[in-house]
Amino acid sequence: MKRVILCRPEGPRNVGTILRAAENFGPAELWIVSPARPSLLVHPDFEQMSHGAEVARDAIVVVDDLREALAGVHHSIGFTGRVRGRRKREDWRRLVPACLPIGSSADQRLALVFGNEVTGLTSAETDLCNELAHMRTSAEHTSLNLGMCVGIALADLFTGTKVHVREPGGSMLDGEGREFLKARLREVFAEGVVRPGTAQQDVEEMIERVFSRAALLNKDARAWHLILKTLGSDMSPRDLDLTLHEKGGRRREAMARRGRGGAADAEGPEGTSPDQEKE
């Protein structure tokens, strides 16, 4: 499953266009982090551009922080036109083959993270993404509209067969599991091994940087937890007010949100697209 995350968007037309694209090239969830306009999702321009996706409007999730939007995500790609934190940005086209299995999986989530139309993603936001990507354009015109950029990314990941049955192999670690692992690593290595001060800060920053970006499997996390337990850690998810979700739980919740009210809506005439209906 794909999850499109928009950080601080300003334009209701862009968001409406992106919702339509998510329906065209889904299944995909749409999450919005701290929208610049409180009225963004009730603005007439949003309603016009999302025409035909009325049911999907109700499934949009709005949160205050990118960490919330990344909860339950197994891999995240941040799209940025600017270099952030000296991190390497990959050409999006090169990342697509590796992203396809996660994006088309029924029980894993691939997050596509986009920044504000003017300022893009902040360094703090890119630090939370596993990888960074850019959309290559012609040298004559390098600016790319947000809605168009999201549409290209979703179209590149579209398989036309809804979700695929995941092939045998390891499952990616989700957001809550990643936060718990980082906290436990900090407890053992930053607080229990090195002295307070610069060394401790360096270790904490290393843990945050490396374990926020690494492509971790659940079995990797289990191995780390065995090591940390052996080294004396008794920390549990409850100590951090984290709830590690049961397998498939988030998928069922998301599908339930998307399905509510859908059965009661009458379908349009056969062969008629939303654009052909009365605006």
CYANA upper distance limits for C-alpha pairs under 8 A (distance plus 0.5 A):
  1 MET  CA     27 PRO  CA      6.91
  1 MET  CA     28 ALA  CA      6.62
  1 MET  CA     29 GLU  CA      8.39
  1 MET  CA    102 ILE  CA      7.41
  1 MET  CA    103 GLY  CA      5.23
  1 MET  CA    104 SER  CA      5.86
  1 MET  CA    105 SER  CA      6.06
  1 MET  CA    106 ALA  CA      6.46
  1 MET  CA    107 ASP  CA      7.66
  1 MET  CA    108 GLN  CA      6.62
  1 MET  CA    109 ARG  CA      5.44
  1 MET  CA    110 LEU  CA      6.79
  1 MET  CA    163 VAL  CA      7.56
  2 LYS  CA     26 GLY  CA      7.96
  2 LYS  CA     27 PRO  CA      7.29
  2 LYS  CA     28 ALA  CA      5.13
  2 LYS  CA     29 GLU  CA      6.81
  2 LYS  CA    102 ILE  CA      8.49
  2 LYS  CA    103 GLY  CA      5.46
  2 LYS  CA    104 SER  CA      7.82
  2 LYS  CA    109 ARG  CA      6.19
  2 LYS  CA    110 LEU  CA      5.39
  2 LYS  CA    111 ALA  CA      6.49
  2 LYS  CA    112 LEU  CA      7.86
  3 ARG  CA     28 ALA  CA      5.93
  3 ARG  CA     29 GLU  CA      5.09
  3 ARG  CA     30 LEU  CA      6.41
  3 ARG  CA     31 TRP  CA      7.61
  3 ARG  CA    109 ARG  CA      7.18
  3 ARG  CA    110 LEU  CA      6.47
  3 ARG  CA    111 ALA  CA      5.15
  3 ARG  CA    112 LEU  CA      6.65
  4 VAL  CA     28 ALA  CA      7.42
  4 VAL  CA     29 GLU  CA      6.51
  4 VAL  CA     30 LEU  CA      5.42
  4 VAL  CA     31 TRP  CA      6.61
  4 VAL  CA    111 ALA  CA      6.34
  4 VAL  CA    112 LEU  CA      5.39
  4 VAL  CA    113 VAL  CA      6.67
  4 VAL  CA    114 PHE  CA      8.33
  4 VAL  CA    150 VAL  CA      8.49
  5 ILE  CA     30 LEU  CA      6.62
  5 ILE  CA     31 TRP  CA      5.28
  5 ILE  CA     32 ILE  CA      6.21
  5 ILE  CA     33 VAL  CA      7.65
  5 ILE  CA     69 ALA  CA      7.53
  5 ILE  CA    111 ALA  CA      7.26
  5 ILE  CA    112 LEU  CA      6.50
  5 ILE  CA    113 VAL  CA      5.24
  5 ILE  CA    114 PHE  CA      6.68
  6 LEU  CA     30 LEU  CA      8.36
  6 LEU  CA     31 TRP  CA      6.89
  6 LEU  CA     32 ILE  CA      5.36
  6 LEU  CA     33 VAL  CA      6.51
  6 LEU  CA    113 VAL  CA      6.65
  6 LEU  CA    114 PHE  CA      5.54
  6 LEU  CA    115 GLY  CA      6.51
  6 LEU  CA    116 ASN  CA      7.95
  7 CYS  CA     32 ILE  CA      6.63
  7 CYS  CA     33 VAL  CA      5.20
  7 CYS  CA     34 SER  CA      7.04
  7 CYS  CA     35 PRO  CA      7.58
  7 CYS  CA     66 LEU  CA      7.84
  7 CYS  CA    113 VAL  CA      7.94
  7 CYS  CA    114 PHE  CA      6.57
  7 CYS  CA    115 GLY  CA      5.29
  7 CYS  CA    116 ASN  CA      6.38
  7 CYS  CA    121 LEU  CA      7.76
  8 ARG  CA     32 ILE  CA      7.80
  8 ARG  CA     33 VAL  CA      6.19
  8 ARG  CA     34 SER  CA      5.52
  8 ARG  CA     35 PRO  CA      4.95
  8 ARG  CA     36 ALA  CA      5.85
  8 ARG  CA    115 GLY  CA      7.16
  8 ARG  CA    116 ASN  CA      5.77
  9 PRO  CA     15 VAL  CA      8.05
  9 PRO  CA     32 ILE  CA      8.18
  9 PRO  CA     33 VAL  CA      8.45
  9 PRO  CA     34 SER  CA      8.28
  9 PRO  CA     35 PRO  CA      5.74
  9 PRO  CA     36 ALA  CA      6.31
  9 PRO  CA    115 GLY  CA      7.58
  9 PRO  CA    116 ASN  CA      5.40
  9 PRO  CA    117 GLU  CA      6.94
 10 GLU  CA     35 PRO  CA      7.06
 10 GLU  CA     36 ALA  CA      5.57
 10 GLU  CA     37 ARG  CA      6.75
 10 GLU  CA     40 LEU  CA      8.07
 10 GLU  CA    116 ASN  CA      7.42
 10 GLU  CA    117 GLU  CA      7.43
 11 GLY  CA     15 VAL  CA      6.99
 11 GLY  CA     40 LEU  CA      7.99
 11 GLY  CA    117 GLU  CA      8.26
 12 PRO  CA     16 GLY  CA      6.57
 12 PRO  CA     40 LEU  CA      5.90
 12 PRO  CA     41 LEU  CA      7.46
 12 PRO  CA     43 HIS  CA      7.01
 12 PRO  CA     45 ASP  CA      6.30
 12 PRO  CA     46 PHE  CA      5.08
 13 ARG  CA     17 THR  CA      6.61
 13 ARG  CA     45 ASP  CA      5.80
 13 ARG  CA     46 PHE  CA      5.52
 13 ARG  CA     48 GLN  CA      8.35
 13 ARG  CA     49 MET  CA      6.31
 14 ASN  CA     18 ILE  CA      6.64
 14 ASN  CA     46 PHE  CA      8.18
 14 ASN  CA     49 MET  CA      8.44
 14 ASN  CA    146 LEU  CA      7.09
 14 ASN  CA    147 GLY  CA      5.51
 15 VAL  CA     19 LEU  CA      6.70
 15 VAL  CA     46 PHE  CA      7.07
 15 VAL  CA    147 GLY  CA      7.51
 16 GLY  CA     20 ARG  CA      6.93
 16 GLY  CA     45 ASP  CA      8.06
 16 GLY  CA     46 PHE  CA      5.10
 16 GLY  CA     47 GLU  CA      7.17
 16 GLY  CA     48 GLN  CA      7.90
 16 GLY  CA     49 MET  CA      5.14
 16 GLY  CA     50 SER  CA      4.86
 17 THR  CA     21 ALA  CA      6.75
 17 THR  CA     46 PHE  CA      8.37
 17 THR  CA     49 MET  CA      5.86
 17 THR  CA     50 SER  CA      6.48
 17 THR  CA    147 GLY  CA      6.38
 18 ILE  CA     22 ALA  CA      6.59
 18 ILE  CA    147 GLY  CA      5.86
 18 ILE  CA    150 VAL  CA      7.04
 18 ILE  CA    151 GLY  CA      7.18
 19 LEU  CA     23 GLU  CA      6.90
 19 LEU  CA     30 LEU  CA      7.50
 19 LEU  CA     50 SER  CA      6.65
 19 LEU  CA     53 ALA  CA      7.77
 19 LEU  CA     56 ALA  CA      7.98
 19 LEU  CA     57 ARG  CA      8.12
 20 ARG  CA     24 ASN  CA      6.65
 20 ARG  CA     49 MET  CA      8.04
 20 ARG  CA     50 SER  CA      5.99
 20 ARG  CA     51 HIS  CA      8.21
 20 ARG  CA     52 GLY  CA      8.29
 20 ARG  CA     53 ALA  CA      6.79
 21 ALA  CA     25 PHE  CA      6.45
 21 ALA  CA     26 GLY  CA      8.30
 21 ALA  CA    150 VAL  CA      8.23
 21 ALA  CA    151 GLY  CA      6.04
 21 ALA  CA    154 LEU  CA      7.83
 22 ALA  CA     26 GLY  CA      5.67
 22 ALA  CA     27 PRO  CA      7.42
 22 ALA  CA     28 ALA  CA      5.92
 22 ALA  CA     29 GLU  CA      7.68
 22 ALA  CA     30 LEU  CA      7.96
 22 ALA  CA    151 GLY  CA      8.18
 22 ALA  CA    154 LEU  CA      7.56
 23 GLU  CA     27 PRO  CA      7.21
 23 GLU  CA     28 ALA  CA      7.57
 23 GLU  CA     53 ALA  CA      7.65
 23 GLU  CA     56 ALA  CA      8.14
 25 PHE  CA    154 LEU  CA      6.31
 25 PHE  CA    155 ALA  CA      6.27
 25 PHE  CA    157 LEU  CA      8.34
 25 PHE  CA    158 PHE  CA      5.93
 25 PHE  CA    160 GLY  CA      8.26
 26 GLY  CA    154 LEU  CA      8.00
 26 GLY  CA    158 PHE  CA      7.40
 26 GLY  CA    162 LYS  CA      7.41
 27 PRO  CA    162 LYS  CA      6.64
 27 PRO  CA    163 VAL  CA      7.93
 29 GLU  CA     59 ALA  CA      8.14
 29 GLU  CA     60 ILE  CA      7.65
 29 GLU  CA    254 ALA  CA      8.42
 30 LEU  CA     59 ALA  CA      8.14
 30 LEU  CA     60 ILE  CA      5.80
 30 LEU  CA     61 VAL  CA      7.07
 31 TRP  CA     60 ILE  CA      6.29
 31 TRP  CA     61 VAL  CA      5.21
 31 TRP  CA     62 VAL  CA      6.29
 31 TRP  CA     63 VAL  CA      8.00
 31 TRP  CA     69 ALA  CA      7.13
 32 ILE  CA     60 ILE  CA      8.00
 32 ILE  CA     61 VAL  CA      6.74
 32 ILE  CA     62 VAL  CA      5.26
 32 ILE  CA     63 VAL  CA      6.81
 32 ILE  CA     69 ALA  CA      8.41
 33 VAL  CA     62 VAL  CA      6.43
 33 VAL  CA     63 VAL  CA      5.55
 33 VAL  CA     64 ASP  CA      5.88
 33 VAL  CA     65 ASP  CA      6.36
 33 VAL  CA     66 LEU  CA      6.64
 33 VAL  CA     69 ALA  CA      7.77
 34 SER  CA     62 VAL  CA      7.74
 34 SER  CA     63 VAL  CA      6.81
 34 SER  CA     64 ASP  CA      5.45
 34 SER  CA     65 ASP  CA      7.44
 35 PRO  CA     40 LEU  CA      7.61
 35 PRO  CA     62 VAL  CA      8.49
 36 ALA  CA     40 LEU  CA      8.30
 39 SER  CA     43 HIS  CA      6.42
 40 LEU  CA     46 PHE  CA      7.57
 41 LEU  CA     46 PHE  CA      6.73
 41 LEU  CA     47 GLU  CA      8.12
 42 VAL  CA     46 PHE  CA      7.28
 42 VAL  CA     47 GLU  CA      7.37
 43 HIS  CA     47 GLU  CA      6.97
 44 PRO  CA     48 GLN  CA      6.60
 45 ASP  CA     49 MET  CA      6.66
 46 PHE  CA     50 SER  CA      6.51
 47 GLU  CA     51 HIS  CA      6.53
 48 GLN  CA    279 GLU  CA      8.17
 50 SER  CA     54 GLU  CA      7.72
 51 HIS  CA    274 PRO  CA      7.15
 51 HIS  CA    275 ASP  CA      8.31
 51 HIS  CA    279 GLU  CA      8.29
 52 GLY  CA    274 PRO  CA      5.63
 52 GLY  CA    275 ASP  CA      8.50
 53 ALA  CA     57 ARG  CA      6.99
 54 GLU  CA     58 ASP  CA      7.76
 55 VAL  CA     59 ALA  CA      7.76
 55 VAL  CA    258 ARG  CA      7.68
 55 VAL  CA    261 GLY  CA      7.52
 55 VAL  CA    262 GLY  CA      6.65
 56 ALA  CA     60 ILE  CA      7.36
 56 ALA  CA    258 ARG  CA      6.89
 58 ASP  CA    257 ARG  CA      8.24
 58 ASP  CA    258 ARG  CA      8.05
 59 ALA  CA    254 ALA  CA      8.41
 59 ALA  CA    257 ARG  CA      6.10
 59 ALA  CA    258 ARG  CA      5.94
 63 VAL  CA     68 GLU  CA      7.13
 63 VAL  CA     69 ALA  CA      7.27
 64 ASP  CA     68 GLU  CA      7.95
 65 ASP  CA     69 ALA  CA      7.36
 66 LEU  CA     70 LEU  CA      6.72
 66 LEU  CA    125 GLU  CA      7.52
 67 ARG  CA     71 ALA  CA      6.86
 67 ARG  CA    128 LEU  CA      8.05
 70 LEU  CA     76 SER  CA      8.32
 70 LEU  CA    111 ALA  CA      7.73
 70 LEU  CA    175 GLY  CA      6.34
 71 ALA  CA    174 ASP  CA      7.27
 71 ALA  CA    175 GLY  CA      4.67
 71 ALA  CA    176 GLU  CA      6.11
 72 GLY  CA    109 ARG  CA      7.62
 72 GLY  CA    174 ASP  CA      5.23
 72 GLY  CA    175 GLY  CA      5.21
 72 GLY  CA    176 GLU  CA      6.78
 72 GLY  CA    250 ARG  CA      7.58
 73 VAL  CA    108 GLN  CA      7.68
 73 VAL  CA    109 ARG  CA      5.39
 73 VAL  CA    110 LEU  CA      6.63
 73 VAL  CA    111 ALA  CA      6.87
 73 VAL  CA    173 LEU  CA      8.40
 73 VAL  CA    174 ASP  CA      5.42
 73 VAL  CA    175 GLY  CA      5.77
 74 HIS  CA    108 GLN  CA      6.69
 74 HIS  CA    109 ARG  CA      5.85
 74 HIS  CA    110 LEU  CA      6.62
 74 HIS  CA    111 ALA  CA      8.35
 74 HIS  CA    172 MET  CA      5.62
 74 HIS  CA    173 LEU  CA      5.87
 74 HIS  CA    174 ASP  CA      4.89
 74 HIS  CA    175 GLY  CA      7.04
 75 HIS  CA    102 ILE  CA      8.37
 75 HIS  CA    109 ARG  CA      7.31
 75 HIS  CA    110 LEU  CA      5.63
 75 HIS  CA    111 ALA  CA      6.75
 75 HIS  CA    129 CYS  CA      8.44
 75 HIS  CA    130 ASN  CA      6.85
 75 HIS  CA    172 MET  CA      7.87
 75 HIS  CA    174 ASP  CA      8.25
 75 HIS  CA    215 ALA  CA      7.46
 76 SER  CA    110 LEU  CA      6.27
 76 SER  CA    111 ALA  CA      4.97
 76 SER  CA    112 LEU  CA      6.54
 76 SER  CA    113 VAL  CA      7.55
 76 SER  CA    129 CYS  CA      5.73
 76 SER  CA    130 ASN  CA      5.73
 76 SER  CA    131 GLU  CA      7.01
 77 ILE  CA    110 LEU  CA      8.34
 77 ILE  CA    111 ALA  CA      6.67
 77 ILE  CA    112 LEU  CA      5.65
 77 ILE  CA    113 VAL  CA      6.47
 77 ILE  CA    129 CYS  CA      6.29
 77 ILE  CA    130 ASN  CA      6.60
 77 ILE  CA    131 GLU  CA      5.43
 77 ILE  CA    132 LEU  CA      6.00
 77 ILE  CA    133 ALA  CA      7.13
 78 GLY  CA    112 LEU  CA      6.69
 78 GLY  CA    113 VAL  CA      5.12
 78 GLY  CA    114 PHE  CA      6.70
 78 GLY  CA    121 LEU  CA      8.38
 78 GLY  CA    126 THR  CA      6.65
 78 GLY  CA    129 CYS  CA      6.16
 78 GLY  CA    130 ASN  CA      8.20
 78 GLY  CA    131 GLU  CA      6.74
 78 GLY  CA    132 LEU  CA      5.17
 78 GLY  CA    133 ALA  CA      6.56
 79 PHE  CA    112 LEU  CA      7.90
 79 PHE  CA    113 VAL  CA      6.60
 79 PHE  CA    114 PHE  CA      5.97
 79 PHE  CA    115 GLY  CA      8.03
 79 PHE  CA    121 LEU  CA      8.25
 79 PHE  CA    132 LEU  CA      6.32
 79 PHE  CA    133 ALA  CA      5.36
 79 PHE  CA    134 HIS  CA      6.02
 79 PHE  CA    135 MET  CA      8.26
 80 THR  CA    114 PHE  CA      7.78
 80 THR  CA    115 GLY  CA      7.92
 80 THR  CA    120 GLY  CA      6.91
 80 THR  CA    121 LEU  CA      6.88
 80 THR  CA    132 LEU  CA      7.46
 80 THR  CA    133 ALA  CA      6.83
 80 THR  CA    134 HIS  CA      6.09
 81 GLY  CA    120 GLY  CA      8.02
 81 GLY  CA    134 HIS  CA      6.32
 81 GLY  CA    135 MET  CA      8.14
 83 VAL  CA     87 ARG  CA      7.13
 83 VAL  CA     88 LYS  CA      7.87
 83 VAL  CA     89 ARG  CA      7.64
 84 ARG  CA    122 THR  CA      8.16
 84 ARG  CA    123 SER  CA      6.03
 84 ARG  CA    126 THR  CA      7.55
 85 GLY  CA    123 SER  CA      6.78
 87 ARG  CA    132 LEU  CA      8.19
 88 LYS  CA    132 LEU  CA      7.50
 89 ARG  CA    131 GLU  CA      8.01
 89 ARG  CA    132 LEU  CA      5.36
 89 ARG  CA    133 ALA  CA      5.31
 89 ARG  CA    134 HIS  CA      6.79
 90 GLU  CA     94 ARG  CA      7.53
 90 GLU  CA     95 LEU  CA      7.66
 90 GLU  CA    131 GLU  CA      8.46
 90 GLU  CA    132 LEU  CA      6.78
 90 GLU  CA    133 ALA  CA      5.15
 90 GLU  CA    134 HIS  CA      6.79
 91 ASP  CA     95 LEU  CA      7.47
 91 ASP  CA    133 ALA  CA      6.23
 91 ASP  CA    134 HIS  CA      5.96
 91 ASP  CA    135 MET  CA      6.86
 91 ASP  CA    136 ARG  CA      7.08
 92 TRP  CA     96 VAL  CA      6.94
 92 TRP  CA    133 ALA  CA      5.75
 92 TRP  CA    134 HIS  CA      6.18
 92 TRP  CA    135 MET  CA      6.32
 92 TRP  CA    136 ARG  CA      8.20
 92 TRP  CA    153 ALA  CA      8.49
 93 ARG  CA    135 MET  CA      8.48
 95 LEU  CA     99 CYS  CA      6.76
 95 LEU  CA    133 ALA  CA      8.48
 96 VAL  CA    100 LEU  CA      6.56
 96 VAL  CA    156 ASP  CA      7.49
 96 VAL  CA    157 LEU  CA      7.35
 97 PRO  CA    101 PRO  CA      8.33
 98 ALA  CA    102 ILE  CA      8.39
 99 CYS  CA    103 GLY  CA      6.50
 99 CYS  CA    110 LEU  CA      7.88
 99 CYS  CA    157 LEU  CA      8.13
100 LEU  CA    104 SER  CA      6.46
100 LEU  CA    157 LEU  CA      6.33
101 PRO  CA    105 SER  CA      6.51
101 PRO  CA    166 ARG  CA      7.93
102 ILE  CA    108 GLN  CA      6.40
102 ILE  CA    109 ARG  CA      6.79
102 ILE  CA    110 LEU  CA      6.35
103 GLY  CA    108 GLN  CA      7.87
103 GLY  CA    109 ARG  CA      6.79
103 GLY  CA    110 LEU  CA      5.66
103 GLY  CA    157 LEU  CA      7.45
104 SER  CA    157 LEU  CA      8.35
104 SER  CA    159 THR  CA      8.05
104 SER  CA    162 LYS  CA      7.73
104 SER  CA    163 VAL  CA      5.40
104 SER  CA    164 HIS  CA      5.95
105 SER  CA    109 ARG  CA      7.91
105 SER  CA    163 VAL  CA      6.17
105 SER  CA    164 HIS  CA      5.83
105 SER  CA    165 VAL  CA      6.74
105 SER  CA    166 ARG  CA      5.94
106 ALA  CA    163 VAL  CA      6.04
106 ALA  CA    164 HIS  CA      6.86
106 ALA  CA    165 VAL  CA      6.93
106 ALA  CA    166 ARG  CA      7.41
106 ALA  CA    251 ARG  CA      8.03
107 ASP  CA    166 ARG  CA      8.33
107 ASP  CA    247 LYS  CA      8.47
107 ASP  CA    248 GLY  CA      6.25
107 ASP  CA    251 ARG  CA      6.84
108 GLN  CA    171 SER  CA      8.09
108 GLN  CA    172 MET  CA      7.71
113 VAL  CA    129 CYS  CA      8.37
114 PHE  CA    120 GLY  CA      7.64
114 PHE  CA    121 LEU  CA      7.10
114 PHE  CA    146 LEU  CA      8.41
114 PHE  CA    150 VAL  CA      8.44
115 GLY  CA    119 THR  CA      7.65
115 GLY  CA    120 GLY  CA      4.57
115 GLY  CA    121 LEU  CA      4.63
115 GLY  CA    122 THR  CA      8.08
116 ASN  CA    120 GLY  CA      5.01
116 ASN  CA    121 LEU  CA      6.97
117 GLU  CA    145 ASN  CA      8.15
117 GLU  CA    146 LEU  CA      6.67
121 LEU  CA    125 GLU  CA      6.47
121 LEU  CA    126 THR  CA      6.93
122 THR  CA    126 THR  CA      6.81
123 SER  CA    127 ASP  CA      6.61
124 ALA  CA    128 LEU  CA      7.45
125 GLU  CA    129 CYS  CA      7.57
126 THR  CA    132 LEU  CA      7.74
127 ASP  CA    209 ARG  CA      7.46
127 ASP  CA    212 SER  CA      7.94
127 ASP  CA    213 ARG  CA      8.18
128 LEU  CA    212 SER  CA      6.41
128 LEU  CA    213 ARG  CA      7.49
129 CYS  CA    212 SER  CA      7.53
129 CYS  CA    213 ARG  CA      6.58
130 ASN  CA    212 SER  CA      6.89
130 ASN  CA    213 ARG  CA      4.20
130 ASN  CA    214 ALA  CA      6.69
130 ASN  CA    215 ALA  CA      7.56
131 GLU  CA    213 ARG  CA      7.15
135 MET  CA    149 CYS  CA      7.91
136 ARG  CA    142 THR  CA      8.45
137 THR  CA    141 HIS  CA      7.44
137 THR  CA    142 THR  CA      6.03
138 SER  CA    142 THR  CA      6.66
144 LEU  CA    148 MET  CA      7.41
144 LEU  CA    149 CYS  CA      6.90
145 ASN  CA    149 CYS  CA      6.61
146 LEU  CA    150 VAL  CA      6.78
147 GLY  CA    151 GLY  CA      6.66
148 MET  CA    152 ILE  CA      6.69
149 CYS  CA    153 ALA  CA      6.88
150 VAL  CA    154 LEU  CA      6.69
151 GLY  CA    155 ALA  CA      6.51
152 ILE  CA    156 ASP  CA      6.62
153 ALA  CA    157 LEU  CA      7.05
154 LEU  CA    158 PHE  CA      6.63
170 GLY  CA    217 LEU  CA      6.51
170 GLY  CA    218 ASN  CA      7.57
170 GLY  CA    219 LYS  CA      7.71
171 SER  CA    217 LEU  CA      6.01
171 SER  CA    218 ASN  CA      6.33
171 SER  CA    219 LYS  CA      8.40
172 MET  CA    215 ALA  CA      7.87
172 MET  CA    216 LEU  CA      6.42
172 MET  CA    217 LEU  CA      4.72
172 MET  CA    218 ASN  CA      6.22
173 LEU  CA    177 GLY  CA      6.63
173 LEU  CA    178 ARG  CA      6.91
173 LEU  CA    216 LEU  CA      6.11
173 LEU  CA    217 LEU  CA      5.46
173 LEU  CA    218 ASN  CA      5.29
173 LEU  CA    221 ALA  CA      7.84
174 ASP  CA    178 ARG  CA      6.65
175 GLY  CA    179 GLU  CA      6.78
176 GLU  CA    180 PHE  CA      6.75
176 GLU  CA    242 LEU  CA      7.28
176 GLU  CA    243 THR  CA      7.85
176 GLU  CA    244 LEU  CA      6.62
177 GLY  CA    181 LEU  CA      6.71
177 GLY  CA    221 ALA  CA      8.39
177 GLY  CA    244 LEU  CA      7.08
178 ARG  CA    182 LYS  CA      6.74
178 ARG  CA    211 PHE  CA      7.89
178 ARG  CA    212 SER  CA      7.77
178 ARG  CA    221 ALA  CA      8.47
179 GLU  CA    183 ALA  CA      6.70
180 PHE  CA    184 ARG  CA      6.71
180 PHE  CA    236 SER  CA      8.47
180 PHE  CA    237 PRO  CA      6.73
180 PHE  CA    240 LEU  CA      8.11
180 PHE  CA    242 LEU  CA      8.12
181 LEU  CA    185 LEU  CA      6.64
181 LEU  CA    221 ALA  CA      7.41
181 LEU  CA    224 TRP  CA      8.33
181 LEU  CA    225 HIS  CA      7.83
182 LYS  CA    186 ARG  CA      6.67
182 LYS  CA    207 ILE  CA      6.97
182 LYS  CA    208 GLU  CA      7.27
182 LYS  CA    211 PHE  CA      7.17
183 ALA  CA    187 GLU  CA      6.72
184 ARG  CA    188 VAL  CA      6.86
184 ARG  CA    228 LEU  CA      7.82
184 ARG  CA    233 SER  CA      7.67
184 ARG  CA    235 MET  CA      7.07
185 LEU  CA    189 PHE  CA      6.33
185 LEU  CA    190 ALA  CA      7.90
185 LEU  CA    207 ILE  CA      7.66
185 LEU  CA    228 LEU  CA      7.73
186 ARG  CA    190 ALA  CA      5.28
186 ARG  CA    191 GLU  CA      6.83
186 ARG  CA    203 VAL  CA      8.31
186 ARG  CA    204 GLU  CA      6.59
186 ARG  CA    207 ILE  CA      7.58
187 GLU  CA    191 GLU  CA      5.64
187 GLU  CA    192 GLY  CA      6.86
187 GLU  CA    233 SER  CA      8.00
188 VAL  CA    192 GLY  CA      5.41
188 VAL  CA    193 VAL  CA      7.17
188 VAL  CA    228 LEU  CA      7.42
188 VAL  CA    231 LEU  CA      7.82
188 VAL  CA    232 GLY  CA      8.15
188 VAL  CA    233 SER  CA      7.06
189 PHE  CA    193 VAL  CA      5.52
189 PHE  CA    194 VAL  CA      7.33
189 PHE  CA    203 VAL  CA      7.78
190 ALA  CA    194 VAL  CA      6.37
190 ALA  CA    200 GLN  CA      5.67
190 ALA  CA    201 GLN  CA      8.07
190 ALA  CA    203 VAL  CA      6.17
190 ALA  CA    204 GLU  CA      6.40
191 GLU  CA    195 ARG  CA      8.09
191 GLU  CA    196 PRO  CA      8.03
191 GLU  CA    200 GLN  CA      7.65
194 VAL  CA    199 ALA  CA      7.00
194 VAL  CA    200 GLN  CA      6.26
195 ARG  CA    199 ALA  CA      7.21
195 ARG  CA    200 GLN  CA      6.63
196 PRO  CA    200 GLN  CA      5.78
196 PRO  CA    201 GLN  CA      8.26
197 GLY  CA    201 GLN  CA      6.81
198 THR  CA    202 ASP  CA      6.62
199 ALA  CA    203 VAL  CA      6.80
200 GLN  CA    204 GLU  CA      6.74
201 GLN  CA    205 GLU  CA      6.61
202 ASP  CA    206 MET  CA      6.59
203 VAL  CA    207 ILE  CA      6.70
204 GLU  CA    208 GLU  CA      6.73
205 GLU  CA    209 ARG  CA      6.47
206 MET  CA    210 VAL  CA      6.34
207 ILE  CA    211 PHE  CA      6.13
207 ILE  CA    212 SER  CA      8.27
208 GLU  CA    212 SER  CA      6.13
209 ARG  CA    213 ARG  CA      6.96
210 VAL  CA    214 ALA  CA      6.42
216 LEU  CA    220 ASP  CA      6.53
216 LEU  CA    221 ALA  CA      7.56
217 LEU  CA    221 ALA  CA      7.09
218 ASN  CA    222 ARG  CA      6.77
219 LYS  CA    223 ALA  CA      6.73
220 ASP  CA    224 TRP  CA      6.84
221 ALA  CA    225 HIS  CA      6.59
222 ARG  CA    226 LEU  CA      6.76
223 ALA  CA    227 ILE  CA      6.94
224 TRP  CA    228 LEU  CA      6.64
225 HIS  CA    229 LYS  CA      6.43
226 LEU  CA    230 THR  CA      6.68
227 ILE  CA    231 LEU  CA      6.80
228 LEU  CA    232 GLY  CA      6.97
228 LEU  CA    233 SER  CA      6.12
229 LYS  CA    233 SER  CA      5.23
229 LYS  CA    234 ASP  CA      6.93
235 MET  CA    239 ASP  CA      7.02
236 SER  CA    240 LEU  CA      8.00
237 PRO  CA    241 ASP  CA      6.89
237 PRO  CA    242 LEU  CA      5.54
237 PRO  CA    243 THR  CA      7.02
237 PRO  CA    244 LEU  CA      7.73
238 ARG  CA    242 LEU  CA      6.16
238 ARG  CA    243 THR  CA      7.54
245 HIS  CA    249 GLY  CA      6.63
245 HIS  CA    250 ARG  CA      7.71
248 GLY  CA    252 ARG  CA      6.83
249 GLY  CA    253 GLU  CA      6.83
250 ARG  CA    254 ALA  CA      6.62
251 ARG  CA    255 MET  CA      6.58
252 ARG  CA    256 ALA  CA      6.51
253 GLU  CA    257 ARG  CA      6.79
254 ALA  CA    258 ARG  CA      6.79
255 MET  CA    259 GLY  CA      6.52
256 ALA  CA    260 ARG  CA      6.66
258 ARG  CA    262 GLY  CA      7.96
259 GLY  CA    263 ALA  CA      7.77
261 GLY  CA    265 ASP  CA      7.35
268 GLY  CA    272 THR  CA      7.14
272 THR  CA    276 GLN  CA      6.70
272 THR  CA    277 GLU  CA      7.64
273 SER  CA    277 GLU  CA      7.31
275 ASP  CA    279 GLU  CA      7.93
